[in-house]
Amino acid sequence: MAELASGSGCPLLFLAEDQLPRVAGADLEQQKKLMGLVDGASIAYIMFTSGSTGVPKGVAVTHENVVHFIAWGQNSFGITDLDNFANLSPMYFDNSVFDFYVGLFSGASLSPVYREYLTSPYELVSYVGKMGCSIWFSVPSLLIYLMAMKAMTPTALPTLRTIVFGGEGYPKVELKKLYDLFSGQGSLVNVYGPTECTCICSAYTLRADDFHDLEGLPALGHLNPNFDYRILDEDQHDAKSGELCLIGPNVAAGYFNDLERTSAVFCTLIDSGRFMKRMYRTGDLVREADDGTLYFLGRRDNQIKHMGYRIELEEIEHALMKLPHVNQAAAVYHRTNAAYGKLIGFVAGSDLTDEKPLLEQLANLLPNYMLPNKLVIMSKLPKNANGKVDRQQLRALLSE
């Protein structure tokens, strides 16, 4: 602890109970009065998200939302006061909610990771290992980067017992590399959940048989207890495939001071089975298997119409990730005029120099109408502040 304080340039204070100043009776009464004004519907925090539009929206999350989330996290991951969370996500990113609320409210420790370490793979892993972290939660992009740099190893992280990842898809062809390294040491958990539903709504622990087929993404699994859901097709009928709509006590109050956008995706149900429950339309397309397991298919707003075909950009990205030496991929639709657009692929990885052989290999994986018109090779793909691939910046590059 002294070393951490010294390295951060912060004073180290030991807050023993007998050293704390005595709180006056009047102050205690005022504190109780203020606490009495807080109920389950009060806003606990506001988390801003740009979504896919780039326009910030302040998601208003209530105390009830957070209390349910903490209880789920403690139970699902067996968090105790012996655990230490690697706090890899900044406070303005939704993933940090798991670290702060589930970690600290379980009596666990929290080890904030210096921002500069996120671009120094060996320093990052060394720091997390030195701090004795047992819980890791990050976006897949960071894990893929660390694996590509061969920095992420069980030897360097001997106390790690759970690796949690979410916020974007983790292609199974890449995930298997991480699973092969760490499955003997601890569990790997794929989590899913929009900011509008208090960070995490489902958690799926990976097993060996999940990798018999390396196509696509791992399962989302089943939703957390206390969640209900609907899957709506294009005609707004319940279906096995379609848009996932989440229902239950983790659905946020809405977008703060933005009734128009709140009413577009949040609603209060009035059918007899779900009377007055809140529902959020996620925009995520899923498929439900016969056993109730959910699988992510893509985004409604990443669904495009090209050459008369309906295309999910994620399908192109999954195929790009299967190409040799590619460890990052993204696909965007670049509209050159009102009537015509182009599919552009972006890839990063080792030994990538020429787009022609990559496109030839891609032709074996995708139909002609899904092949990118152009493939851009980069040393690394740009990331936004949350560590996800920044598709807006990629689109901006095409406009230059």
N, C-alpha and C positions, 0 to 999 in steps of 0.2 A: 504493500500500500504506500509506503514511504517513497519507494522508487517511482511509482506511478505519479504521485503528487509532485515529486521533484522534476520528473520529465515533462510534466504539464505546466510547470511554473506556478503551481497552486499551493497555498498553505494547507497543511494537514491538521485537521481538528478532530479530537476525540470527544464525541458528544456523550459523555457519561451523564446518567440521569441526575446525579447529585451536583453536577456542574452547571446544569441548565438553570437559567433564571426562573424564579417563581412567578407564575402567572396570577395576576390580581383577580380577585373574585368577580369584579365588574367586567373584566375582559373575558372571563370564562362564560359569564352570562350572555355577553354579546356574541361570543362564538356559537353558543348553543342556539341563540335566536337566528343567526344567519344560517346555521346548518338546518334548522327547521324549515327554511324557505326552499330547500332543495328536495325535490321528489324525483321519482323515476322518469318523469317526462322532461325534467330539466336537461338542458344541453350540457354534456360533459366536455366535449371538445368539437372543434370545427376543423375538418381536414379538407384542404383544397385539392381538387383534382382537375386536370385539364381534359380528361377523357380523350376522345379522338378528335374533338373539334378545336382544341387549343384554347378555348375560352374557359377561364377558371370558374369552377363551381365549388362553393363551400358546403361540404356535406356535414349536416348537423347531426351528430351522434349523441344519443341520450345516455343518462346514467343507467337506465334499464338495459339498453343495448350493451354497455360495457360490463355490467355485472354478469349478464348471461355469458358474455364472451370470456371473462375471466374464469368462471366456473367450468366452462367447457375446456379451456386450455389446460387448467390444472388437472382435470380428470383425464383428458386424452393423452397428455404427455407425462403424467406422473411427476410434475414439477415439485421439488422440495427446496429447502433452504441450502442444500448442498450444491445446487445447480448454479452454473455461471453462463449467462447469455452473451454471445458475441454480438454486440450491438453494431451491425454493419449498415443499417439503414438510417438515413438522417431523419430527424423528427418530423419533417414536412412530408415524408413518404409514408404511405399507409402501412407498409410492413413493420414500421417501428412500433405500431400499436401492440403487436404481439410481444415484443421485447419489454416495453415499459409496463403494460398492464398485467400480462400474464406472469412475467418475470418478477417484477417488484412486489406485486400483490401476493406472490407465493413465498416471499422471503428470500428469493434467489438473488444472486449478485448479477450486476450488469457491467460489462466491460466495453465502454465506448471505443470504437475503432477510429483512429485518426484518418481524416479524409484522404491525406496524401498516400496512405498505405494502399488505397484501392487501385492505384496504378503501379504499385510496387509489389508484385505477387509474392515474392519470397519474404519480404518484410511483413506483409500482411499475415501470411500463414504463421510465420515465426512469432508474431505478436499474439495471435489468438492462441497458439500453443503455449506460449510462456504464461499467459493469463489463466491457463487451465480451464478454458471454456468447454462446457459440455453440450450446449445447444447452439446450433448454427441456423440462422434463417436469412436467406438472401434470394435475389432474383437468379434464375438459371444462368443468365449471361455472365455473371461473376464466376460461378462455378465452372462454366465451360472455358472461360479465360484462364482460370487457375489450373485446370486440367491440361489445357493446351500448353501451358508453360511448365508443366510437370512440377508445380509447386504444392499441389494438394495431395498429401500422402498421410496414411495412418501414423507413420512414424513421427511426422511433424505435429500431428494433432492427436496425441495419445489419450486425452481425456474426453474427446468428442464422442457422445453416445447417440445423438440425433442430429441429422442434417435435414432441415426443412427448406423447401424451395417453393416459390410461387410468384405471382405477379405477371408471368408470361409463360408460354409453352416451353417445355424442355424436351426436345426431340429424343426419342428412345435410343436412337443410334449413338447419341452422345451420352445420354444418361447411363447406359450400360457400363461405360468406362468408369464412372463414379461408383456405380453399384458394385462392380467387380472388386474395386479397391476397399470399400468401406462396409460392405454388407456383413462381413465377419466381425466387425467392431461395434456396429450400432445399426439403427434403423434410418432409412431414407423415406421421407414423407412428402408427397406432392399435395400441396394445399391450394385451394381455390376460394376466391371471394372478392367481390367488388368493394370498394371503399364505402359504398352506400349500404352495405350490410355488415359493417364492423369487422373489416379485415379478412376474416377466414370463415367460410361457410361449409367447407368439406375438407377432409384430410384422408389421403389414401397412402397406406404404407406399402412400399414396393416389395414384391416377392420375385423369386427366380423365374417363375413361369410367366411373369409379365414380359419377359424378354425373348420368349419363343418366337415372337413376331416383332421385328424392329421397325415396323411401319408406324408413322405418326407419333402421337403423344401418349403418355401414360394416362390411365383412367383418373377421373376426378373422384371416383368412389361414390359413397352415399353421403347425403347431407348430414350435418351435425344434428344431434337431438334438439328438439324444439323448433326445427325448421320444417316448413311445408313448402311445396312448390307446384307450379304448373309448367307444362311445356306446350307452347302454343304454336300452331303452324301459321302459314301466311293468311289463312282465313279466320284466325283467332279461335280455332278449335283445339281442344286438348289432343295431343298426338305423342308419338314416341320420339319424334325428331322435330326440333323447332327452337324457338326462343325460350330460354330458361327464365321463369319469373319466380322470384323468391318471396316467401311469406313467413312471418314470424317475428319474434321479439328482438331479432338482431337487425331488422330493417330500420334504417335511420329515419329521422323525422322528415327529412327532405333537404333541399338546397336552401341555405340560409338567405333570407330576404330575396328569394327568387321563385315566386309562386308559379310563374309561367313554365319554367323548366321543371319544377317539382311536379306539376300536374301532368306533364308529358310522360313521365316514367313512374311516378308513385301514384298509387290509388288505394282507396279503402273499399274492401270487398263487401258485398251485401248479400251474397248467396247464403242460404241457411247453414251450410256446413262450415263456412268461414266468415260468419257475420262480423263486420267491423274490424277484421284483421287488415293490416297494411301489407301491400304487395309492391315489389319493385321489379320493373322490367329491365333485365340486365343487358340486353342487346347481344348476349352470348348465345350461340347456337350449340345445342347439345343433342346427343342421342342417348336414349335410355335402353339398356339391355333388359332381357327378360327377368334378371335377378334384381333389377332396380339400380344397377351400377350406371353412373353417368359418364359419358365420354364427350370431351370438348371437340366441336367441329369447326368452329371459327367465329367470326364476328359478323353481325349484320352489316356494320359499316365497312367491313373489309370484303363484303360480298359485292362483286362488280359484274357488269354485263359487258362482255367483250366478244366481238364477232358473232353476236347473237347467242352466246353461251353465258350461263351464270357461273361465275368462278369465285372460289374462295382463295384469297391470296395466300392463306396459310398452307394450302395444298402445294403451291409452288415452292414456298419456303421449306416445307418438309422434304420435297424432292431435291432441292439444292443442298440441303444438309447431308444427303446421302452421297454426294460426289466426293471423291478422294481429296483429302487435305483441306476440305472446307470445314471450318468450325464456327462460322457465323454467316447467317444469310437473312436477307429481307427482300420482299417484293413489294413494289408500289405500282399504282396505275397512274400514268402520266397523261393527262388529257391535253392533247395539242390543239384541239378546237372543240366546238360544241358537239360535233358528230363523230369524232375519232379520238382514240387514245391508244397509248402503247403500254405494254407490260415491260417493266424494267426490273431486272434482278440485280442485287448487290451481294457480293460474297467477300469474305476475308478468310485467310488461312495461310498455311505454309506452302511454298512452292507453287503459287498460283501466278501465272504470267500471261496466259493467253485465254481469251474467252471462247475461241472457236472449239477446242477439244471439250471444254466444259459443256457447251451447248449441244455438241454431238452426243455426249453421254446423257445429258438431260433428256434428249429426244427418246431415249429408251425407257424413260420413267414417266413421261407426261405426253398426253395427246398434243397434236400440233397447235390447237387453238389455245393451249395453256403455256406454250413455250415463250419465254421472254423475247421481246424484240431486240433487247440489248442486255448484256451482262457486264456490270461494272465491277472490276476487281480493285479492292482497297486493302491497305495494310491492316486496318481495323474499322469496324463500323462505328459511326458516332453514337454516343449514348446521351440520354437526357439526364436530368439531375437525379432521377430514381434508379439509374443504372440499366434501364431498358434501351433497346435499340430505338434511336430517335428517327422515326419515319418522316416526321415533318422536316427535319434537316436534310434527309435524303431527297425529299421532293424539292426542297429549296435548291439543292445542287443541280437538279435537272433544269431549273428555271434560269440558271445563270448563263 
